[in-house]
Amino acid sequence: MKSKTYSYGKQNIDHDDIERVVEVLKSDWLTQGPKVSEFEKALSEKFGAQYAAACSNGTAGLHLIALGLGWSRGDVIITTPITFLASANCAIYVGANVDFADIDERYYTIDPEKLEEKIKYYSAKNINVKAVVAVDYAGHPCDWEALKSLKKKYGFQLVNDFCHAPGAEYKNDYHYALNYADAVNMSFHPVKHFTTGEGGAVLSNDREFIDRVKTFRTHGATKDPRILEKIDGPWYYEMHDVGFNYRITDFQCALGISQLKKLDSFITERRKIAEYYDKFFENDERFVIPRVDENSKHAYHLYPLQIKFDELGISKKEFFDKMKEKNIFLQVHYIPVHLQPFYRKKFGFKEGDFPIAEIFYKREVSIPIYPGLNEEDLEYITESIVGALDSMK
Ligand SMILES: *Cc1c(COP(=O)(O)O)cnc(C)c1O
């Protein structure tokens, strides 16, 4: 039994990161200072965006996108059931209605065919879908080509909830996110690829949209002379819409700048870990490994392993307990959002509505993947998984 513990994901902070944060703590600006725009510039360059707005977390980023894109009461927003709650909740924040389209069973991202069926269902009722929030689940890009042609055909706004996928590539393009989506959302929570503690960002190529996002980030207050009704003096600002305080601090941005430099080496490590797992599990009938589309390079925020619990007659809960005894703390990504009591009650969703997502949920376990896991760790983890299953037959 190891004294070391393992979780599905974890941050990697080095001496350099700490130094950069301490420098800012000793400076004049803890917040609203120069590190925020420096971080925004670094993000823009790294991900091929013309503009970026850093904010307090990824959920705030999604809310800012909803506000900036002008979603309002009664609008229909479609997302995937296999995502974090926030991808759907952002629509609720602005009074919009949420619906889902099931996932593609190969890559676990939103299925463009199911999405089109759903859009047609609304068209038949004379309702235009306002926006689609697609999620590059686990770090595997969606079928963006198909999503973009649907966008052209039906005229909805396309959002990439990109929290899992910095470092991924689509059609050999590292900068793919904004080549397809109108707005891109990021999170820098410690389980994500690089961290600021809590933190997020909105990326876009639309200047006016980003200006709106930045205004909503700070209470809705603006000093932009193009918007002001009058100018009483240099202190003067106006509020035209109600906003929030969704700012990020300068010391968080200093951490973000330092962490971002290591993203590519982190991705290399994650891919090596994934390769180890792929080789270990691929020829064992009890498992389904995450497939990678030939158009894509996976960023492996998660390693979603499917275990055929039902077919094996093994309880997933018992398996989790067995792994816990080995100090391996697994997670499940995700409980299908439509099955959450809130969404069932509000919109009448029920079991069976999105069957691919529901089967995936029954089988999926997220096993440890983060920089710093060595060969010995991976041996221990894989042997523990197989050992636990063998012991439960
Ligand atoms: C992490 C995450 C979020 C929310 O980000 P926070 O920074 O935790 O608020 C939203 N969507 C997805 C897909 C995520 O993984």
The ligand as a Gaussian input file, in Angstrom:
#p B3LYP/6-31G(d) Opt

LIG

0 1
 C      -13.829000      23.966000     -15.167000
 C      -14.897000      24.146000     -16.140000
 C      -15.763000      25.244000     -16.107000
 C      -15.799000      26.225000     -14.984000
 O      -14.607000      26.798000     -14.643000
 P      -14.377000      27.353000     -13.161000
 O      -13.096000      28.110000     -13.319000
 O      -14.245000      26.166000     -12.264000
 O      -15.512000      28.212000     -12.806000
 C      -16.691000      25.383000     -17.137000
 N      -16.779000      24.481000     -18.123000
 C      -15.983000      23.398000     -18.170000
 C      -16.134000      22.444000     -19.302000
 C      -15.025000      23.189000     -17.184000
 O      -14.261000      22.090000     -17.222000

